[in-house]
Amino acid sequence: MKASGAPHLTLYSRAWCHLCEDMHAGLEPLARAFGATIEVVDVDTDPALVALYDELVPVLVCNGVELCRYRLDEARVRAALASHLA
């Protein structure tokens, strides 16, 4: 069964984080290839997000499912995006 709508990726990040920048840069071509949207959320704008993700960023979530932390797991992201389109 095909999921409705384009896959939605949420990248929990912070402004001064080089790992966050690296994950976002690696994620952009994958998102384009699968027609996914990327929402970048700065955890430092919300105390609740800081409590959840503080030292874990970057954290990548696809449609509510956490895919990876710290470094982009390209294989897992590809699999999640492909399954969404199947």
N, C-alpha and C positions, 0 to 999 in steps of 0.2 A: 504494500500500500504506500502510495506516495504521500509524503507529508505536505501540508499546505503551506504556501508561501516560501520565500527564500530562507535559507539557513541564517540565523542571527548569531553572530559572535560578539561576546562581550569581553573586552580586555581590561581587567582591573590593573591599574598602573599608578605611577606617580611621576611628576614632572622631571625630577632629577635622576631618574633611574635608567642607567644605560642598558640593563637587561630588558627593561620595558621597551625602550626604543628598538633594541635588536629584535624582540619578538614581534613588535608591530611591523617593522620593515619586512620580516620574513613572512608574516601573515598576509600582507596585502596582495601578493600575487596569487596565493591560494584562494583568497576570498574572491578575487576577480574571476579566477578559473571556474569557480563553482557558483558564482552569482550570489555570494553571501554578503551580508552587511556586517560592518564592524562598528561597534560602539565602544569608544575608549572612555573609561570611567576613572577619574582621578580619586583614589581612595582617600586622599587627604582632605577632600571637601566634605566628608561625612564621618563623624566619629564612629558610627556603627560599622562602616566599611573599614576604618582603621582597625577596629577591634577584630574584625574577621580576617583581614588580609595583610595587616601591617608588614611583617617581614617576609611574607610569602610572595609578594608581587615580583614579576607579573604573574597573574593568574588568568588563564583563558577558559571561558565558559561558552559552550555552544548550546543554545536553546535550553539553558538551565543545567547542563551537565558539564562539570569541570573536566577539561581535557589535559591541561598541563600547567605546571608552575615553573618559574625561573627561566626555563629554556623552551623554545618551540619544539614540540614533538610533531614534526611534519607528518609522519606516517599516521599517527592517531588523528590528527586534524583532517587529513585527506579521507581517512576511513569514515569519520563522523560526517563530513560533508557529503561524501558519496552515498552513505546510507540514507541521509536525509532526502536525497534526490531519487533514490531507488523506488 
